[in-house]
């Protein structure tokens, strides 16, 4: 499993959880953003800067993700696309997007955007990320990585 992070809007607290988890579980983790990022030094962490532009980072993730990988994103259309490719998608608040729930989540998102566009809903975006949200994310990530490690074939030993 590789972890791909839609890092343009990923909260710092979530990135910190990802850094620790990547090192602890030895899981390759790539942060993709259209601005410069510098993760802590680690053989398990890297950052990839893509050009500015609408959905450039999303397109890069979609082009690189493989079945069984994990994508961390709050972007519902990106989550939908990676699920179609057989990957997992986890929201920074700990919600696992699945084939069973992504269509309903996408429909709610589109409905809210329609209402907002018509001026029927004020405000924008979700509430600020809380410590509880970060803990929910960390717990969900830990469950996914633990499951992936159980499914990972054993490493060959040198004789």
Backbone as a chain_set.jsonl record, in Angstrom:
{"seq": "XXXXXXXXXXXXXXXXXXXXXXXXXXXXXXXXXXXXXXXXXXXXXXXXXXXXXXXXXXXXXXXXXXXXXXXXXXXXXXXXXXXXXXXXXXXXXXXXXXXXXXXXXXXXXXXXXXXXXXXXXXXXXXXXXXXXXXXXXXXXXXXXXXXXXXXXXXXXXXX", "coords": {"N": [[0.842, -1.187, 0.0], [0.507, 2.179, -0.831], [0.426, 5.516, 0.38], [-1.276, 8.333, -0.643], [-1.458, 11.777, -0.533], [-3.685, 14.37, -0.752], [-2.51, 17.196, -0.604], [-2.814, 19.967, -0.703], [-4.893, 21.184, 0.785], [-4.751, 19.823, 3.122], [-4.896, 19.533, 6.582], [-2.382, 20.654, 8.948], [-2.18, 19.186, 11.348], [-3.2, 16.712, 10.617], [-1.357, 15.971, 8.678], [0.861, 15.633, 10.362], [0.072, 13.368, 11.819], [0.051, 11.543, 9.718], [2.787, 11.525, 9.015], [3.986, 10.347, 11.278], [2.69, 7.84, 11.274], [3.459, 6.771, 8.779], [6.216, 6.399, 9.139], [6.212, 4.669, 11.374], [4.892, 2.39, 10.388], [6.251, 1.871, 8.12], [5.358, 2.735, 5.578], [5.181, 3.846, 2.324], [4.645, 7.233, 1.665], [3.25, 9.869, -0.048], [3.026, 13.278, -0.492], [1.072, 15.396, -2.358], [0.962, 18.447, -3.955], [0.237, 21.8, -5.118], [1.974, 23.615, -4.247], [5.103, 24.305, -2.584], [6.227, 21.805, -0.407], [7.707, 20.491, 2.533], [8.289, 17.652, 3.883], [9.218, 15.978, 6.98], [12.566, 14.609, 7.207], [12.763, 11.375, 5.931], [12.809, 8.024, 4.819], [10.375, 7.122, 4.062], [8.709, 9.162, 3.394], [7.711, 11.602, 1.026], [7.485, 14.519, -1.042], [5.64, 15.91, -3.689], [5.588, 18.41, -5.965], [3.225, 19.916, -8.013], [2.236, 21.653, -11.041], [0.481, 24.844, -10.812], [-3.08, 25.04, -11.003], [-6.454, 24.113, -11.857], [-7.533, 21.212, -10.375], [-5.093, 19.899, -10.871], [-3.383, 18.634, -9.012], [-5.159, 16.666, -8.119], [-5.549, 15.201, -10.493], [-2.968, 14.226, -10.816], [-2.746, 12.518, -8.623], [-4.783, 10.654, -9.255], [-3.65, 9.586, -11.557], [-1.49, 8.19, -10.506], [-2.317, 6.501, -8.434], [-2.976, 3.185, -7.269], [-4.808, 0.094, -7.199], [-5.766, -0.796, -3.94], [-4.188, 1.104, -2.701], [-4.077, 4.011, -0.526], [-5.794, 7.059, -0.366], [-5.67, 10.229, 1.002], [-7.959, 12.641, 1.436], [-10.19, 15.455, 1.311], [-11.682, 16.004, -0.783], [-14.441, 15.267, -2.488], [-15.162, 14.484, -5.23], [-12.597, 13.582, -6.053], [-12.186, 11.486, -4.237], [-14.223, 9.77, -5.101], [-13.27, 9.13, -7.667], [-10.865, 7.738, -7.068], [-11.819, 5.577, -5.662], [-13.158, 4.276, -7.701], [-10.949, 3.301, -8.995], [-10.161, 1.264, -7.399], [-8.905, 1.91, -5.058], [-8.539, 3.051, -1.624], [-10.187, 5.698, 0.144], [-9.78, 8.267, 2.424], [-11.13, 10.654, 4.537], [-9.851, 13.682, 6.019], [-11.092, 13.974, 8.47], [-11.601, 11.496, 9.349], [-13.539, 9.94, 8.109], [-14.218, 7.177, 6.174], [-14.398, 6.916, 2.809], [-16.437, 4.971, 0.757], [-17.414, 2.539, -1.758], [-20.017, 2.087, -1.205], [-20.935, 4.382, 0.164], [-20.143, 6.707, -1.174], [-21.61, 7.806, -3.326], [-23.922, 8.845, -2.09], [-22.739, 10.734, -0.388], [-21.595, 12.414, -2.273], [-23.91, 13.306, -3.575], [-25.163, 14.761, -1.476], [-23.253, 16.769, -1.137], [-23.336, 18.033, -3.672], [-25.999, 18.911, -3.649], [-25.977, 20.741, -1.503], [-24.174, 22.626, -2.56], [-25.727, 23.546, -4.696], [-27.865, 24.748, -3.322], [-26.415, 26.729, -1.956], [-25.447, 28.188, -4.122], [-27.818, 29.231, -5.039], [-28.343, 31.024, -3.123], [-29.673, 30.202, -0.883], [-28.492, 29.021, 1.256], [-26.302, 30.08, 3.697], [-22.845, 30.832, 4.409], [-19.856, 28.808, 4.331], [-18.203, 25.79, 3.672], [-16.822, 23.254, 5.917], [-16.817, 23.033, 9.559], [-14.087, 24.219, 11.633], [-11.236, 22.092, 11.977], [-11.165, 19.858, 14.644], [-9.642, 18.659, 17.744], [-10.816, 16.236, 18.307], [-11.625, 15.447, 15.743], [-9.104, 15.035, 14.563], [-8.214, 12.911, 16.117], [-10.117, 10.978, 15.417], [-9.432, 10.668, 12.735], [-6.785, 9.667, 13.037], [-7.315, 7.229, 14.336], [-8.868, 5.879, 12.381], [-6.997, 5.757, 10.281], [-5.021, 4.191, 11.505], [-6.432, 1.753, 11.797], [-6.789, 1.062, 9.064], [-4.114, 0.832, 8.181], [-3.182, -1.203, 9.845], [-4.792, -3.326, 8.999], [-3.877, -3.489, 6.349], [-1.234, -4.254, 6.783], [-1.606, -6.795, 7.856], [-2.54, -8.095, 5.631], [-0.428, -7.907, 3.934], [2.064, -9.639, 2.159], [4.49, -11.795, 3.735], [7.818, -10.564, 4.29], [10.607, -11.63, 2.39], [13.192, -13.592, 3.754], [16.703, -13.408, 4.254], [18.863, -16.076, 3.544]], "CA": [[0.0, 0.0, 0.0], [1.083, 3.52, -0.803], [-0.496, 6.561, 0.79], [-1.214, 9.542, -1.452], [-2.115, 12.824, 0.226], [-4.105, 15.585, -1.442], [-1.902, 18.014, 0.453], [-3.071, 21.404, -0.813], [-5.748, 21.65, 1.871], [-4.661, 18.88, 4.234], [-4.482, 20.233, 7.804], [-1.066, 20.316, 9.495], [-2.31, 18.145, 12.368], [-3.398, 15.448, 9.905], [-0.051, 15.63, 8.098], [1.71, 15.133, 11.447], [-0.363, 11.987, 12.072], [0.519, 10.753, 8.58], [4.242, 11.368, 9.102], [4.276, 9.344, 12.319], [2.186, 6.535, 10.844], [4.293, 6.286, 7.679], [7.477, 5.908, 9.707], [5.951, 3.536, 12.269], [4.47, 1.213, 9.628], [7.104, 1.792, 6.928], [4.453, 2.84, 4.441], [5.52, 4.983, 1.464], [3.622, 8.271, 1.718], [3.583, 10.984, -0.932], [2.165, 14.452, -0.419], [1.018, 16.039, -3.666], [0.393, 19.786, -3.807], [0.725, 22.737, -6.126], [2.919, 24.522, -3.587], [6.242, 23.602, -2.018], [6.082, 21.163, 0.898], [8.916, 19.819, 2.973], [8.03, 16.749, 5.005], [10.433, 15.657, 7.732], [13.409, 13.618, 6.542], [12.377, 9.983, 6.147], [12.781, 7.265, 3.571], [8.984, 6.77, 3.801], [7.962, 10.38, 3.082], [8.191, 12.477, -0.037], [6.534, 15.523, -1.513], [5.663, 16.143, -5.123], [4.934, 19.67, -6.318], [2.681, 19.929, -9.365], [1.946, 23.034, -11.461], [-0.787, 25.454, -10.409], [-4.176, 24.81, -11.942], [-7.626, 23.429, -11.339], [-7.489, 19.743, -10.304], [-3.813, 19.334, -11.315], [-2.954, 17.687, -7.977], [-6.1, 15.539, -8.156], [-5.239, 14.405, -11.682], [-1.702, 13.532, -10.55], [-3.058, 11.407, -7.714], [-5.531, 9.656, -10.017], [-2.717, 8.938, -12.47], [-0.495, 7.395, -9.789], [-2.91, 5.59, -7.462], [-3.216, 1.808, -7.702], [-5.746, -0.639, -6.351], [-5.211, -1.111, -2.627], [-3.554, 2.281, -2.116], [-4.925, 4.881, 0.276], [-5.725, 8.483, -0.673], [-6.211, 11.086, 2.048], [-8.511, 13.81, 0.773], [-11.535, 15.928, 1.635], [-12.265, 16.276, -2.091], [-15.371, 14.168, -2.756], [-14.974, 13.926, -6.571], [-11.343, 12.829, -6.087], [-12.444, 10.23, -3.523], [-15.028, 8.946, -5.999], [-12.399, 8.643, -8.746], [-9.898, 6.735, -6.605], [-12.592, 4.367, -5.339], [-13.366, 3.608, -8.998], [-9.688, 2.644, -9.366], [-9.885, 0.188, -6.447], [-8.146, 2.417, -3.913], [-9.296, 3.532, -0.476], [-10.154, 7.149, 0.306], [-10.046, 8.629, 3.81], [-11.274, 12.076, 4.794], [-9.039, 14.107, 7.166], [-11.882, 13.902, 9.709], [-11.718, 10.092, 9.724], [-14.581, 9.231, 7.37], [-13.751, 6.358, 5.06], [-15.285, 6.908, 1.656], [-16.531, 3.62, 0.2], [-18.314, 2.413, -2.904], [-21.383, 2.097, -0.683], [-21.387, 5.676, 0.679], [-19.622, 7.861, -1.909], [-22.651, 8.438, -4.158], [-24.765, 9.65, -1.193], [-21.934, 11.88, 0.058], [-21.472, 13.301, -3.429], [-25.225, 13.917, -3.8], [-25.353, 15.785, -0.441], [-22.335, 17.869, -1.46], [-23.869, 18.741, -4.837], [-27.237, 19.574, -3.228], [-25.584, 21.903, -0.698], [-23.613, 23.619, -3.479], [-26.846, 24.121, -5.44], [-28.549, 25.66, -2.401], [-25.527, 27.862, -1.714], [-25.434, 28.973, -5.356], [-29.101, 29.92, -5.153], [-28.435, 31.954, -2.012], [-30.551, 29.658, 0.145], [-27.656, 28.59, 2.386], [-25.199, 31.007, 3.951], [-21.643, 30.213, 4.964], [-19.175, 27.909, 3.422], [-17.261, 24.815, 4.171], [-17.025, 22.605, 7.205], [-16.272, 23.672, 10.761], [-12.646, 24.034, 11.825], [-10.825, 20.768, 12.429], [-11.005, 19.799, 16.097], [-8.791, 17.573, 18.243], [-11.598, 15.003, 18.15], [-11.507, 15.083, 14.329], [-7.749, 14.506, 14.34], [-8.17, 11.587, 16.751], [-10.91, 10.082, 14.569], [-8.595, 10.38, 11.566], [-5.676, 8.802, 13.463], [-7.863, 5.896, 14.603], [-9.232, 5.268, 11.101], [-5.746, 5.467, 9.579], [-4.396, 3.05, 12.18], [-7.179, 0.54, 11.419], [-6.489, 0.737, 7.675], [-2.716, 0.383, 8.064], [-3.089, -2.506, 10.514], [-5.393, -4.288, 8.08], [-2.979, -3.638, 5.2], [-0.059, -5.022, 7.203], [-2.017, -8.198, 7.993], [-2.724, -8.637, 4.284], [0.846, -7.81, 3.216], [2.812, -10.901, 2.201], [5.688, -11.662, 4.562], [9.063, -10.243, 3.568], [11.511, -12.768, 2.263], [14.357, -13.494, 4.619], [17.98, -13.804, 3.67], [19.372, -17.326, 4.126]], "C": [[0.876, 1.236, 0.0], [0.009, 4.468, -0.313], [-0.217, 7.782, -0.07], [-2.027, 10.598, -0.724], [-2.41, 14.007, -0.681], [-3.744, 16.721, -0.489], [-2.197, 19.501, 0.372], [-3.89, 21.935, 0.35], [-5.706, 20.721, 3.081], [-4.151, 19.609, 5.48], [-3.132, 19.736, 8.339], [-1.145, 19.186, 10.511], [-2.496, 16.77, 11.726], [-2.086, 15.017, 9.252], [0.876, 15.061, 9.169], [1.354, 13.688, 11.791], [0.153, 11.084, 10.961], [2.025, 10.503, 8.648], [4.597, 10.275, 10.112], [3.86, 7.943, 11.871], [3.047, 5.939, 9.729], [5.6, 5.704, 8.214], [7.26, 4.664, 10.565], [5.655, 2.255, 11.485], [5.297, 0.989, 8.363], [6.264, 1.767, 5.653], [4.842, 4.052, 3.598], [4.35, 5.969, 1.384], [4.087, 9.463, 0.892], [2.541, 12.074, -0.791], [2.231, 15.162, -1.763], [0.29, 17.368, -3.51], [0.921, 20.68, -4.919], [1.569, 23.84, -5.486], [4.015, 23.675, -2.937], [5.909, 23.061, -0.63], [7.402, 20.499, 1.258], [8.583, 18.928, 4.171], [9.327, 16.48, 5.762], [11.273, 14.61, 6.984], [12.997, 12.199, 6.935], [12.415, 9.268, 4.813], [11.358, 6.921, 3.164], [8.141, 7.964, 3.354], [8.578, 11.11, 1.901], [7.086, 13.427, -0.436], [6.728, 15.705, -3.008], [4.888, 17.425, -5.398], [4.5, 19.595, -7.775], [2.397, 21.381, -9.755], [0.606, 23.524, -10.893], [-1.849, 25.109, -11.451], [-5.27, 23.984, -11.307], [-7.459, 21.916, -11.48], [-6.169, 19.127, -10.779], [-3.313, 18.31, -10.298], [-3.859, 16.459, -7.979], [-5.783, 14.621, -9.328], [-3.936, 13.618, -11.492], [-1.935, 12.329, -9.64], [-3.778, 10.301, -8.475], [-4.608, 8.891, -10.961], [-1.725, 8.012, -11.793], [-1.089, 6.319, -8.888], [-3.155, 4.21, -8.084], [-4.218, 1.165, -6.748], [-5.054, -1.002, -5.037], [-4.481, 0.035, -1.962], [-4.58, 3.051, -1.29], [-4.7, 6.321, -0.144], [-6.381, 9.236, 0.47], [-6.652, 12.375, 1.384], [-9.866, 14.17, 1.35], [-12.308, 16.205, 0.356], [-13.138, 15.085, -2.511], [-15.24, 13.63, -4.185], [-13.661, 13.133, -6.71], [-11.535, 11.482, -5.386], [-13.224, 9.266, -4.414], [-14.151, 8.332, -7.094], [-11.43, 7.572, -8.26], [-10.597, 5.453, -6.167], [-12.854, 3.574, -6.613], [-12.125, 2.856, -9.456], [-9.302, 1.536, -8.382], [-9.068, 0.606, -5.249], [-9.109, 2.809, -2.793], [-9.172, 5.047, -0.411], [-10.603, 7.484, 1.721], [-10.064, 10.142, 3.941], [-10.413, 12.472, 5.992], [-9.793, 14.152, 8.5], [-12.164, 12.456, 10.111], [-12.818, 9.319, 9.028], [-13.96, 8.467, 6.218], [-14.802, 6.414, 3.959], [-15.271, 5.489, 1.083], [-17.427, 3.638, -1.028], [-19.768, 2.496, -2.443], [-21.85, 3.489, -0.257], [-21.012, 6.877, -0.198], [-20.699, 8.55, -2.745], [-23.55, 9.316, -3.295], [-24.015, 10.887, -0.708], [-21.818, 12.903, -1.073], [-22.8, 14.016, -3.701], [-25.503, 15.012, -2.767], [-24.495, 17.005, -0.726], [-22.893, 18.699, -2.607], [-25.137, 19.509, -4.478], [-26.916, 20.84, -2.429], [-25.003, 22.994, -1.58], [-24.708, 24.298, -4.294], [-27.596, 25.129, -4.571], [-27.722, 26.912, -2.141], [-25.499, 28.785, -2.932], [-26.72, 29.766, -5.563], [-29.314, 30.922, -4.02], [-29.324, 31.485, -0.887], [-29.802, 29.174, 1.379], [-26.509, 29.579, 2.505], [-24.009, 30.234, 4.513], [-21.011, 29.275, 3.955], [-18.257, 26.975, 4.154], [-17.585, 24.265, 5.54], [-16.452, 23.434, 8.359], [-14.771, 23.422, 10.831], [-12.369, 22.637, 12.37], [-10.581, 20.795, 13.936], [-10.033, 18.681, 16.478], [-9.505, 16.233, 18.123], [-11.511, 14.521, 16.704], [-10.15, 14.451, 14.037], [-7.635, 13.111, 14.938], [-8.97, 10.569, 15.933], [-10.125, 9.693, 13.318], [-7.485, 9.395, 11.939], [-6.166, 7.374, 13.708], [-8.218, 5.173, 13.307], [-7.988, 4.876, 10.31], [-5.065, 4.249, 10.189], [-5.103, 1.743, 11.815], [-6.831, 0.111, 9.999], [-5.066, 0.2, 7.507], [-2.511, -0.972, 8.728], [-3.65, -3.596, 9.618], [-4.473, -4.541, 6.887], [-1.755, -4.463, 5.571], [-0.399, -6.498, 7.375], [-2.122, -8.868, 6.627], [-1.441, -8.649, 3.469], [1.56, -9.156, 3.289], [4.075, -10.737, 3.049], [6.916, -11.354, 3.709], [9.944, -11.479, 3.523], [12.726, -12.541, 3.139], [15.594, -13.961, 3.87], [18.443, -15.089, 4.321], [20.846, -17.428, 3.937]], "O": [[1.859, 1.323, 0.737], [-1.178, 4.255, -0.559], [0.928, 8.212, -0.211], [-3.167, 10.342, -0.337], [-1.509, 14.573, -1.3], [-4.562, 17.152, 0.324], [-1.859, 20.237, 1.299], [-3.613, 23.024, 0.853], [-6.548, 20.831, 3.973], [-3.092, 20.234, 5.441], [-2.788, 18.562, 8.202], [-0.272, 18.318, 10.537], [-1.997, 15.772, 12.246], [-1.741, 13.836, 9.268], [1.602, 14.103, 8.907], [2.244, 12.872, 12.03], [0.639, 9.984, 11.227], [2.485, 9.396, 8.37], [5.408, 9.393, 9.829], [4.598, 6.978, 12.068], [3.33, 4.741, 9.734], [6.032, 4.635, 7.782], [8.038, 3.713, 10.49], [6.104, 1.171, 11.859], [5.067, 0.031, 7.625], [6.431, 0.912, 4.783], [4.834, 5.175, 4.102], [3.22, 5.589, 1.077], [5.176, 9.996, 1.104], [1.343, 11.84, -0.946], [3.313, 15.491, -2.249], [-0.834, 17.425, -3.011], [1.915, 20.364, -5.573], [1.842, 24.867, -6.108], [3.856, 22.466, -2.767], [5.374, 23.779, 0.215], [8.121, 20.007, 0.389], [8.593, 19.378, 5.317], [10.414, 16.727, 5.24], [10.732, 13.817, 6.214], [12.897, 11.871, 8.117], [12.085, 9.856, 3.783], [11.137, 6.473, 2.039], [6.982, 7.795, 2.975], [9.798, 11.224, 1.786], [5.906, 13.171, -0.2], [7.848, 15.657, -3.516], [3.695, 17.522, -5.108], [5.289, 19.258, -8.657], [2.326, 22.249, -8.884], [-0.27, 22.732, -10.545], [-1.544, 24.915, -12.628], [-5.042, 23.25, -10.345], [-7.267, 21.408, -12.584], [-6.133, 17.93, -11.065], [-2.865, 17.23, -10.683], [-3.377, 15.333, -7.855], [-5.753, 13.4, -9.173], [-3.819, 12.481, -11.951], [-1.382, 11.252, -9.867], [-3.417, 9.13, -8.351], [-4.768, 7.684, -11.144], [-1.169, 7.129, -12.446], [-0.425, 5.322, -8.605], [-3.494, 4.091, -9.261], [-4.436, 1.643, -5.635], [-3.909, -1.455, -5.026], [-4.177, -0.042, -0.772], [-5.781, 2.784, -1.347], [-3.559, 6.764, -0.268], [-7.506, 8.928, 0.864], [-5.835, 13.115, 0.837], [-10.602, 13.303, 1.822], [-13.472, 16.602, 0.41], [-12.619, 14.021, -2.85], [-15.209, 12.411, -4.356], [-13.624, 12.122, -7.411], [-11.09, 10.452, -5.893], [-12.911, 8.077, -4.469], [-14.282, 7.149, -7.406], [-11.195, 6.592, -8.968], [-10.034, 4.365, -6.285], [-12.782, 2.345, -6.609], [-12.224, 1.891, -10.212], [-8.235, 0.936, -8.514], [-8.586, -0.242, -4.498], [-10.322, 2.886, -2.989], [-8.174, 5.615, -0.855], [-11.665, 7.049, 2.167], [-9.135, 10.827, 3.514], [-10.254, 11.666, 6.908], [-9.178, 14.35, 9.548], [-12.873, 12.206, 11.085], [-13.017, 8.142, 9.329], [-13.259, 9.042, 5.385], [-15.948, 6.01, 4.155], [-14.208, 4.883, 0.943], [-18.111, 4.624, -1.302], [-20.642, 2.922, -3.198], [-23.049, 3.765, -0.308], [-21.528, 7.972, 0.027], [-20.691, 9.776, -2.856], [-23.912, 10.417, -3.71], [-24.593, 11.97, -0.626], [-21.931, 14.108, -0.847], [-22.807, 15.205, -4.023], [-26.016, 16.074, -3.119], [-24.948, 18.14, -0.577], [-22.921, 19.927, -2.53], [-25.335, 20.631, -4.946], [-27.518, 21.89, -2.658], [-25.301, 24.171, -1.378], [-24.628, 25.498, -4.555], [-27.922, 26.227, -5.022], [-28.256, 28.02, -2.109], [-25.524, 30.008, -2.794], [-26.715, 30.83, -6.18], [-30.346, 31.59, -3.965], [-29.698, 32.277, -0.022], [-30.406, 28.943, 2.427], [-25.828, 29.875, 1.523], [-24.157, 29.124, 5.025], [-21.559, 28.997, 2.888], [-17.616, 27.344, 5.138], [-18.49, 24.736, 6.228], [-15.71, 24.395, 8.154], [-14.25, 22.523, 10.171], [-13.165, 22.077, 13.124], [-9.867, 21.663, 14.438], [-9.653, 17.862, 15.641], [-8.87, 15.21, 17.866], [-11.345, 13.326, 16.458], [-10.069, 13.441, 13.338], [-7.029, 12.224, 14.336], [-8.542, 9.426, 15.776], [-10.148, 8.538, 12.893], [-7.27, 8.405, 11.24], [-5.496, 6.416, 13.324], [-7.907, 3.992, 13.148], [-7.931, 3.788, 9.736], [-4.586, 3.375, 9.466], [-4.445, 0.736, 11.552], [-6.602, -1.073, 9.749], [-4.843, -0.769, 6.781], [-1.749, -1.8, 8.227], [-3.056, -4.666, 9.488], [-4.309, -5.685, 6.462], [-1.287, -5.277, 4.776], [0.425, -7.361, 7.073], [-1.83, -10.055, 6.482], [-1.363, -9.315, 2.436], [1.651, -9.751, 4.363], [4.665, -9.657, 3.076], [7.041, -11.814, 2.574], [10.017, -12.257, 4.473], [13.225, -11.421, 3.247], [15.523, -14.8, 2.972], [18.421, -15.19, 5.547], [21.455, -18.41, 4.359]]}, "num_chains": 1, "name": "protein.A"}
